[in-house]
Amino acid sequence: MSKVLRVIKIGGKVAEHDATLKAFLREFVQIKGPKILVHGGGVIATKIGEKLGIKAELLEGRRVTDRATLDVVSMVYGGLVNKKIVSALQALDVNALGLTGADLNVIISKKRDEKPVDFGWVGDIQKVNATALLNLIESGVVPVLAPLTHDGMGNMLNTNADAIASFTAAAMSKEMETELVLCFDQPGVLNEGKVIPKITMPEYQKLKEAKIITDGMIPKLDLGFKALSEGVLNVRITAFDAVNENHKGTVLNYE
């Protein structure tokens, strides 16, 4: 295949509301060429968990995944959110297939070490099965990846959606030219409310030192630069309704 593959990730806040999800999907279906969609769902998982009497526990801003929480996120991410997106894409004449990392052995992870912090059943990605994804894409299928992987020993693992998008883009870049687009509820990386149009690695370090880029944006950019270092053509961070507008958002470059 000669066309550029786009690996696109949307956050749980986008998937939570029908209006924002529809706005995103309207743009998504207009993207020409092969594509993979990765979605989050943490906000919905928290709400469903509370209804079941399972309260979300966060450490350092990250979800602790005990056995009960693993059941909740498996149902919400792999079922409710994933199939909601897949059915919406089918209604838009996109032949989508929802997958967790266990399906077709697409993504194998290792359960995160209990030290220094025990996050429970959380996975750190070890391998992405690019061949399986490529076969689907060549068959005209759009894979829709939930933020769940497996360890190859019968255990599902809660896995960060940005990480899935980054590792998937890096793996696919060995097969074909690949771009990574991380979409969320902001127009890009911001400085005093204004979008930073381009960030190089040296500029990123300065922005972190100046506390302009902080908290959850740091791992997002770390994963973006990691994807670039492993062969991804370019990385863009943008609003969910601007995924098909290449001039909008923040572009990451090494130089």
Order of alpha helices (4+ residues) and beta strands (2+ residues): beta-alpha-alpha-beta-alpha-beta-beta-alpha-alpha-beta-beta-beta-alpha-beta-beta-beta-alpha-beta-beta-beta-beta-alpha-alpha-beta-beta
